[in-house]
Amino acid sequence: MAAETITAIVARLENRYGVAQWKPGTDPVDELVACILSQHTSDINSGRAFRDLKAAYAEWELVVQDTPENLAKVIWRGGLSNMKAPRIQAVLRRLKAEHGEYSLNALYAMTDAEARAYLMALPGVGPKTAAIVLCFAMGRNVMPVDTHIFRVSWRLGLIQKKIGEAKAHDALQALVPPELTYRYHVAVITHGRQVCRAIGPKCKECLVSELCGWYASEHRTNNGEGPSNG
């Protein structure tokens, strides 16, 4: 039943937002470093910091050879640069030591579980970062969960809110059909940003409100608008 519900949810959201199709593009190491820069900051600021890093260093070896202090100055626009600079250098050193190059190509020979475990063993890499690298850079059917995915998913009743974002990765991975992983992520994150917002959700504009247990319970006391947060 969960698979049928998720398929219906994705189909309805894609009627509004379009069907997302994964395309190869970002190098996995680039994606990994970009994800580390994105921690605890906005996409805009992390994007600026990543562009600054790539403009300042022609290759990863130069990043590793520089001092953490200098690297922190380069990536300062991403926030928490004094923490992220040594973390990035530690990750790059680990890759070079284990693979002889700054590459994650070895992950292609691993199962999803093995690749995820490998990434999460790297300094500062959690389930979200690991999933983003595997899903977006490598085309794996691994579910990244951010605040929007988590909020929309528990509101729809697919997972329980009390499990938190970290455990939601495994919970949604078990529920979402593999072939819909990427499409679910893109459709739901878009819906979370535009309609199913944390504050002031636009329930009357929602294409999946009739499938949403949270909406059904709040509709009885809030005339379909939902509460101001949650």
Secondary structure as UniProt FT lines:
FT   HELIX           2..17
FT   HELIX           28..38
FT   TURN            39..40
FT   HELIX           43..56
FT   HELIX           60..65
FT   HELIX           68..74
FT   HELIX           76..78
FT   HELIX           81..99
FT   HELIX           105..109
FT   HELIX           112..120
FT   TURN            123..124
FT   HELIX           127..132
FT   HELIX           133..137
FT   HELIX           147..155
FT   TURN            156..157
FT   HELIX           161..163
FT   HELIX           164..175
FT   HELIX           178..180
FT   HELIX           181..194
FT   HELIX           203..205
FT   TURN            207..208
FT   HELIX           209..211
FT   HELIX           213..222
FT   TURN            223..224
//
